Amino acid sequence: MLYPSVDKLKSRIDSKYSLVALASKRARQLHEHGDEKLDAYTSHKAVGKALEEIAEGALTPVQQDASAIYEDEI
């Protein structure tokens, strides 16, 4: 069985794309800097640790304003 479960992750973040993007960015940070947010992890790999942090609520995605993206292009 996988931990954390996809259902638990989906209850924290509604979009699979956002979940993957957040987990990959956090995994890179963990790999490069090692600044862990939880006291104990089940996983030994950076991606698993990132997913555990999301499942526990230690990480949340930041919402960007869509208009801010287009303002630079005008």
DRENNU-378871 format. One record per residue: residue number from 1; residue in three letters; x, y, z of N, C-alpha, C in turn. Coordinates in steps of 0.2 Angstrom, whole numbers, plus 5000, padded with zeros to 4 digits. Layout:
N
- NUM:ALA:X:Y:Z:X:Y:Z:X:Y:Z $
...
This chain:
74
- 1:MET:5004:4994:5000:5000:5000:5000:5004:5006:5000 $
- 2:LEU:5002:5011:4996:5006:5017:4996:5004:5022:5001 $
- 3:TYR:5009:5026:5004:5008:5031:5009:5011:5037:5007 $
- 4:PRO:5008:5043:5007:5001:5044:5009:4997:5042:5003 $
- 5:SER:4991:5040:5004:4986:5038:4999:4984:5044:4995 $
- 6:VAL:4982:5043:4988:4980:5048:4984:4974:5051:4986 $
- 7:ASP:4970:5048:4989:4963:5051:4992:4965:5056:4997 $
- 8:LYS:4970:5055:5001:4971:5059:5007:4975:5066:5003 $
- 9:LEU:4979:5064:4998:4982:5070:4995:4977:5074:4991 $
- 10:LYS:4972:5071:4988:4967:5074:4984:4963:5078:4989 $
- 11:SER:4962:5076:4995:4958:5080:5000:4961:5087:5002 $
- 12:ARG:4968:5087:5001:4972:5093:5003:4973:5098:4996 $
- 13:ILE:4974:5095:4991:4975:5099:4984:4970:5096:4979 $
- 14:ASP:4966:5100:4976:4961:5097:4972:4963:5095:4965 $
- 15:SER:4969:5098:4963:4971:5097:4956:4977:5092:4956 $
- 16:LYS:4977:5087:4952:4983:5082:4951:4989:5086:4949 $
- 17:TYR:4988:5091:4944:4993:5095:4941:4997:5099:4947 $
- 18:SER:4993:5102:4951:4995:5106:4956:4999:5102:4961 $
- 19:LEU:4996:5096:4963:4999:5091:4967:5006:5089:4965 $
- 20:VAL:5007:5087:4959:5013:5085:4956:5018:5091:4955 $
- 21:ALA:5016:5097:4954:5020:5103:4953:5023:5104:4960 $
- 22:LEU:5019:5104:4965:5021:5106:4972:5026:5101:4975 $
- 23:ALA:5024:5094:4974:5028:5089:4976:5035:5089:4973 $
- 24:SER:5035:5090:4966:5042:5090:4963:5046:5096:4965 $
- 25:LYS:5043:5102:4966:5047:5108:4968:5050:5107:4975 $
- 26:ARG:5045:5104:4980:5047:5103:4987:5053:5097:4987 $
- 27:ALA:5052:5092:4983:5057:5087:4983:5064:5089:4981 $
- 28:ARG:5064:5094:4976:5070:5097:4974:5073:5101:4980 $
- 29:GLN:5069:5105:4983:5071:5108:4989:5074:5104:4994 $
- 30:LEU:5071:5098:4996:5073:5093:5001:5080:5090:4999 $
- 31:HIS:5080:5089:4992:5086:5085:4990:5092:5090:4990 $
- 32:GLU:5091:5097:4989:5097:5101:4989:5098:5104:4995 $
- 33:HIS:5093:5106:4999:5094:5109:5006:5093:5105:5012 $
- 34:GLY:5088:5100:5011:5087:5096:5017:5083:5099:5023 $
- 35:ASP:5080:5104:5022:5076:5108:5027:5069:5104:5028 $
- 36:GLU:5069:5099:5032:5063:5095:5033:5058:5099:5038 $
- 37:LYS:5052:5098:5036:5046:5101:5040:5043:5097:5045 $
- 38:LEU:5044:5090:5044:5041:5086:5049:5046:5083:5054 $
- 39:ASP:5044:5080:5059:5049:5077:5064:5051:5070:5062 $
- 40:ALA:5046:5066:5059:5048:5060:5057:5044:5058:5050 $
- 41:TYR:5048:5054:5046:5045:5053:5039:5045:5045:5039 $
- 42:THR:5040:5042:5035:5040:5035:5033:5044:5034:5027 $
- 43:SER:5044:5038:5022:5048:5038:5016:5056:5040:5017 $
- 44:HIS:5060:5037:5014:5067:5039:5014:5069:5043:5008 $
- 45:LYS:5065:5044:5003:5066:5048:4997:5063:5054:4997 $
- 46:ALA:5066:5059:4993:5063:5066:4994:5056:5067:4991 $
- 47:VAL:5054:5063:4986:5047:5064:4983:5042:5061:4988 $
- 48:GLY:5044:5056:4992:5040:5053:4997:5039:5058:5003 $
- 49:LYS:5044:5061:5005:5044:5066:5010:5040:5072:5008 $
- 50:ALA:5041:5074:5002:5037:5080:5000:5029:5078:5000 $
- 51:LEU:5027:5072:4998:5020:5070:4998:5018:5069:5005 $
- 52:GLU:5022:5067:5010:5020:5066:5017:5019:5073:5020 $
- 53:GLU:5023:5078:5018:5022:5085:5020:5015:5088:5018 $
- 54:ILE:5014:5086:5012:5007:5089:5009:5002:5085:5012 $
- 55:ALA:5002:5079:5014:4997:5075:5017:4996:5078:5024 $
- 56:GLU:5001:5080:5027:5000:5082:5034:4998:5089:5035 $
- 57:GLY:4998:5093:5029:4996:5100:5029:5002:5105:5030 $
- 58:ALA:5008:5102:5030:5014:5106:5031:5015:5111:5025 $
- 59:LEU:5013:5108:5019:5014:5112:5013:5007:5113:5010 $
- 60:THR:5006:5119:5007:5000:5121:5003:5002:5125:4997 $
- 61:PRO:4999:5124:4992:5000:5128:4986:4998:5135:4986 $
- 62:VAL:5002:5140:4983:5001:5147:4983:4997:5148:4977 $
- 63:GLN:4991:5151:4977:4987:5153:4972:4990:5160:4969 $
- 64:GLN:4991:5160:4962:4993:5166:4959:4987:5169:4955 $
- 65:ASP:4987:5175:4955:4982:5179:4951:4983:5178:4944 $
- 66:ALA:4978:5176:4940:4979:5175:4933:4980:5181:4929 $
- 67:SER:4978:5187:4931:4979:5193:4928:4986:5195:4928 $
- 68:ALA:4990:5193:4934:4997:5195:4935:5001:5192:4929 $
- 69:ILE:4999:5186:4927:5003:5183:4922:5003:5187:4915 $
- 70:TYR:4997:5189:4914:4996:5193:4907:4998:5200:4907 $
- 71:GLU:4999:5203:4913:5000:5210:4913:5007:5211:4911 $
- 72:ASP:5012:5207:4912:5019:5208:4909:5019:5207:4902 $
- 73:GLU:5014:5204:4898:5015:5203:4891:5012:5209:4887 $
- 74:ILE:5008:5213:4891:5005:5219:4887:5010:5225:4886 $
